[in-house]
């Protein structure tokens, strides 16, 4: 008896509701102990102040980068959050969005013919990746979850319009327009998130073994056209807002010019992060586990392709390779076109998702080699992998987001407690270096990073915590004189010194110094 992603229809009524409920709750179980901590991360403090004091600025800045809907959502939510404690509410929005996304992915995978177990595990894993961890733990990233759901909605609409690879499109242009509109809307929130469409497309392709290579290529091309038109529509809207003077284009709105160099850079700096799936890049730390996961993913995919060849012949191999290469390119297309080289995890949801689909499908394929016990062993291995990924997501949320950022905030709060408005003290914040972080390691500005490594962050964080002490004061900056930098001035030049480099110092030792 051949094992596949398909399921028996009689089990659906019993399995689906409970699985949906479990997936809705999964992100809450993983992230709740971290996101309820009191902390912010870099831009969070500036966003809170700007939403309160400079209406429209967040919208203008985000729109200048082609993300007007992101700016609108972020400004409205930050204004409602009010202060640092309100950042937890924004993180809760991100977690809720991930739960809805997981449930929706599961239902889509079931519709495409995936078994309940493998569909649930893959859907759950997509909320545990490093990319998903950023959405859950960084307050200002919550709109990205909405954009991911719109990418999924775009695929669902296009699926209605295009049908199966081997059939004529059963529905008309209305569903196609809805798909394009959803993709364009997702792009206007966060350009790369709408590309989550490719994850569902990959999942549909690996489950369809009855279509010819020609039909598969034609079907995939139709979906890629929908994605492309949606992206072009969003870009056209953005250019119109610039041309009419509604918004001003940011220098970041530029295209890559050095395609060969960008390809080499992407293959060496970006794709390994996606191939590692749940293993986090710890550069320059211990990378053994990271590279072991990259090798495991590539090996398992190679085995999966071989087994697919045994089952479906060269057509099956061609279908998998065509989908893997094409959809990986599609999932990274926006970042590849952009004239920036910044391998952040928040831009890798779609690319990691595509590789996760083939990882899960390859493991299922491998189970068919041993018909009697192989399928069960494959599910146990996939379950173990997802469970370990859940453990990593939980621990990394605490150790790389909540706790180190909370310590930074506590240091600043101790300094703010010494501000006496009547004296208008001179406050100097000694900014930290990334090496001063209390996190086990750090990666770029996301995992384990130090927030107060720049003057502007120090200024915004101090203003926000002083605002909490004096909520009725309109001119917070007028209560003290502020300066910051990487080197401390002479003691006579300040009244309060907040040394952000002393995060590793025991709490019983002073972290604030007053000149004699």
N, C-alpha and C positions, 0 to 999 in steps of 0.2 A: 504493500500500500504506500503510495507516494505521499510524502509530507509536503505541505505548501503553506503559504500565508493564508489560504482560504479556510473558512470555518463552516461548521454545520449550522444551518439556519435555525434548528430547534433550540439551540443554546442561547440565542440572542436575547430573548425576552427576559431571561433570568440574569444574564451577565451585565448587560449594558447599563441599567440604572445605577447599580452599585459601583461599577467602575467609574462612571461619570462623577458620582459623589466623591469617590476616593481621590480622583484627579483634581477636583476642585479644592479639596482640602490639603493635598500634598504640599504645595508651596507654603501654606501657613504652618504646617508642621516643621518644615525644614528651616524657614527663615524667621519665624516669629520671635525666637529667643534673641536674635541679633537686632532686628529692626526696631524693637521697643526700647533699645538703649537711647540715651540722650546723646546725639552727635550730629554733626554735619560734615560735609566733604567739599572742600575747595569752593566751588562756585555757589554752593548752597547759601552761604551767608550773604553774598552779593545779591543773589536772586531775591532773597527775602526783603532786603532793604530797597532794591529797585522797584519791586512790586508795590511797596508801600509809599515810597517817596518820589519815584520817577515813572508814573504811569505811561505805558506805551513803549518804554525803552526796551524791555525784554522782547516784545513783539518785533520791534524794528531790528534788533540785533539778530534774532533768529531768522527773520524774513530776509535779511541781507545775505544769509547763507542758504537761501532757498527752502527755509523751513517755517513759513508763516503760521501754519496751524500748530506747530510745536510751540512757537512763541506765545500764541494766544492761549493755549491750554496751560502752559507753564506759568504765565503771568496770572491768570485767573486762580489757579490752584495755590500758587505761592502767596497771593494776597489773602486767600482764605486761610492758609496755614498760620499766618500772622507772625510767628516767631520760631525759635529753635525747636521747642516742643512740638510744634505743628509739622515739622519735617517728618515725624513718624507717620503722620497721616498720608503724606505723599508716598512714603515707602509702602504703606499698606495698599495704596492704589496700584502700585507696581506688582505687588504680590497677588492681589486679587486678579489683575489682568493676566498674570502667568497661569493662574488656576483655570480661568475661563479658556485661555489658549490651549492648555493641555486637554481639557474636556472636548473642545471643538476638534482638535487634531485627532483624538481617539475616534470620535464619531465619523470623521472624514476617512480615516484609515479603515474603519469597519465597512464603510460604504464601498471602499475600493477593494474589499475582499480580504483584508488582513484578519488573522485569528485574533480573538479578544486579548489573549495574553501578550502576544508580541506587539499588538497595537497599543495596549495600555502601557507597556514598558517603554516603548519608544516615545509615546506622548509624554510620559512622566519624565523621561530623561531630558527632553527638550527644555524643561523648566529647571534643570540642575546644572547646565553647562556654565562655564565661566561667564559667557555672554548674558545668560539669564541672571546670574548672581549680581552682575552690575545693575541690571534693571531693578532687582529686589532691594538692593542695599544703598543705592545712590538716589537720593530723593528726586533730583531733577530729571532722572531718566524714565520716570513712570510713563510718559506719553509714548515711549517706544513700544510698550506692550500693546497699546491701542493700534499702532502702526502694524505690528506683527499680525494682529487679528484681522486687520483690513487686507493684508496680503493673503491670508487664508480665505477671507471672504471673496477676494478677487478670483482665486482659483475655483472656489465653489461655483461662482456664477459662470465662469468660463467653461467649467465642466458641464454645466447644463446646456450651454450653447454648442459646444464642440462634440460632446458625446464620447464614445469609446473609439480607440484607434481604428477598429475595423468596421465602423458604421458611419453613416451620414449624420451630420449634425441634426438632432431631433428638434431643437428649439431655434428660435429666430434671433434677430439682432438685438433684442432688448436685453437678453442676458449678457451678450457681448459688451454692450454699452455699460451695463452695470459693473462688469468685470474691469473694464478700462477705468471707469470712474473710481472704483475702490482702490485700484492700483495707484492712480494719480493722487487720491486723497492720502494714502499711506505715504507716498513720496513727499508730499508737502508737509508731512509731520516729521519724518526722518528718512532720508533718501534710501538708505540701505535696508530698512526694515520691511518695506513692501516686497523685497526680493524673497521673503519667506515663502512666497508663491512657489518658488523652485523646490522647496522641501516637499510640499504636497505633490508636486508634479513627479518628483523622484519616487515617492512612495507609490503613486499610481502606476508608474512604469514598471517597477520591479514586481508588481502583483499581476501584471498582464503578460502572460507567457503564450497566449494564443494568437497574437498579432505578428505579422511579418515585420521584418526590419524596415521595409519601405513604408508600411503603414505607420509604424512607430515613429519614424523620422518625420513623416508628414504631420502626424498628430502633435508631436512635440513642437514642430515648427509653428503650428497654429497658436499654441499656448505662448510660445516665445514672442510671437507677434503681438498678442494681447499685452504681455508684460512691457514690450518695447513701446507700444502706443501709449500705454499708461504713463510710462516714464517721460516720453516726449511731451505729452499733454501737460504734465506737471512742470516740466522745464519751460514750456511755452508760457504757462501762467506766470511763472517766476520772472521770465524776461519781460513780459508785459508790465508787471509791477515795477520793474526797473525803468523801462522805457517811459512810462507815464509819470515817473517821479514819486510814485506812492512809497517805494522803498529804494534804498541805495545799495548797490551791489557791493558785497565784501570782496576784498582781494582773494579770499579763499575760493571764490566762484571762478575757478580757472581749470582748464583741462590739461591733462598730462601731455607732454610733448616728446618724452624720451621713452618710447614704447618698449624697446629691448631691455633697457636698464630697469624699467618698472616691472617687466615680466620676471627678470632674474630676482629682483628684490622681493616681489610677491611670493615667488616659489620658495625663497629661503627664509623670509621673515614672517609671512602671513599664513601660508598653507600649513606649515607645521603646527601652528596654534590650533587650526581647525582639525587636523589629523589626530592631535593629542586628545581630542574630545573633552574629557573631564579633567585631564592632567594639566595643571597650570604651569605656564612659562615662569620659571624662577630665575631667569637671567639676572645676575651672573652667579646664582647659587647652585644648589645640587640639581642637576638636570637629568640624572639617570632615569628617574621615573617618567619624566616627560618624554625623553627620546625612546624609552622602552614602549610607551603607549603609541608613539608614532609608528614604530616598527610593527607592533602588534596589529594596528589598524591596517597598514598596508599589506601585511601578511594574510590577515583574515580576508581582506577584500580579494586578494589574489586567489586564495582557496575558493572563495565564494564564486568567483568568475569561472574557475575550472569546473566546479560542480554544476554550475549553470550550463556550461558547455556540454557536460555529460548528459544533462537532461534535455536541453533544447537545441544542441548542436551549435554550429557556428552562428546561427541566427541569434541564439540566446546570448552568446558572448558578445556579438556585435551590438545587440540591444543594450546590454549593461554598460559596455565601454562607451558607447555613444552617449548614453544618458549621463554617466558619471562625469565625463569630460565636459560635455555641453552645459550641464546644469551647474557644475562647479564654476565654470566661466560666467554663467548667468548670475549666480549667487554673489559673485564678487565684481560684477561688471561696473557698478556705479563707483566703487572705491578705486577700481583700476583706471577708470576714465578721469577721476578727480586728480588734480595736480598736487596731491599731498601724499606723504608717505608716513603714515602714523598707524602702526599695527595694533590698534586698540581692540579689546574684546567686544566693546559695544557695537562694533561694525561687523561682527562675525556670526551673528545669529543664523543667517541663511546658509552661509558656507558650512559652518559646523553641522547644521541640521541636515544638509544634503549628505555629508559623509556619515552622519549617524544613521540615516536611512539605509545606506549600503552596508554599514557595519552590522546592523541588526539583521538585514536580509541575508548577508553572507553567513552569519552564525546559524540562522534557520536553515540555509542551504546545506551547511556542513552537517547538520543533524540528520539529513536524509541519507547520508552515507551508511549509517547504521539504523536501518528501518525500525528495528524493535525497540531500542532504547535511545537512539540518537536524538529524536525530536524532544524527548523529555530532558535529556542532558543539555541540549541547546537552550531550552527555556530556563533551566537552572543556572547556566552560565550567564545568560543575559540578565536574569534576575539578580544574580550576585554582582554583576557589573553596575547595574542601576542602583542597587543598595549601597555599594561602595561610593558611587558618585554622589548619592544623597548625603552620606556621611561627610564627604569632602566639602560639599556645598554648605552644610551646616557649620562645620569647623572654620572654613575660610571666611564665612560671613562674620563670624565672631572675631577671629584672630586677625583678619586683614581689613576689616571695615569698622565694626562697631567698637571694639576695645581700643585700638590705637587712636582712632579719631576721637573717641570719648576722652582719652587721656590728654590729647592736645587741647580740647575744649576746656577741660578741668584746669589746665595750666592758665589759660587765658582768663577764666572766671576768677581764679585767685588774684590775678593782677587787677581785674576790674573791681574786685571788692575793696581795693585800696584807693580807688578814685573818690576824692571828696570834692564835689563841684565848687564849693566856696573857695578852694585853694587853686583850682584850675591847674592840676599837677602836670608836669612834663612826663609823658609816658613813652618809654622806648621799648619796642619789641625786638628782641634779638632773634632773627629768623633762623629756622633750622635747615639742615641739609637732609637729603633723603636717607643718609646713613644714620640719622638720629631717630628714625622710626623705631617704635617698640614692637612692630610686627616682625614675624620671622623672616620675611623677605618682602620686596615690593616689585611691582611691575607697572611701569609708566605712571600715569596719574590715576590708576584705578585700584589695583590690589596692594594693600599695605603701604600706600604712599603717604608722605608727609604733606599736609595741607599748607601749613604756614611756612612755606619755603620762599615766599615772595611778599613784598611789602603790601601789595594790594589785598592779599588774603588776610594778612595780619590786621590791616586797617578795618576791613569789613567784619571780621570776627569780633574784634574788640568793640566796635560800635554796636554790634548786635547784642553782646552780653551786657554792655553798659545800658543799652536800651531797656533790657529786662529789669535792671535795678531802678531805672527812672522812666517808667512807661509814659508819664505825662509830659516829659520834657520833649519839646519839638526839635530843638537843635542839640542833638546828642554830641556832635563833634565839638560843640562849644564848651563842653564840660571839662575838657582836658586838651592838652597839646600833644599831638601824636608825631612820632617818628619811628622808623624801623630800618633794619639793615642787617647784614651778616656779621658786622663787627660792632662791638659795644663802644660807645663814646666814653669820654672822661666822666667820672661820677658826678662832677659838678654840672654836667649838661643834662641831667635827668633827675626826676624825683622818684619814679617807679621804673624798675627794670624787669621786664618779663622775658625770661630766658627760655625760649622754646626749644633750645638744644638739650635741656636737662630732663628729657622725658624718661631716661633710664634711671634717674636719680631716685633713691628711696624717698618715700613720702615724708619721712621724719626729718629730712634735710630741707632747708629753705630753697624754694625755687624762685622766689622774688627777692630782690636786693634793693634796699634803700640806702642812698648815700649818707654818710655820716655828716 
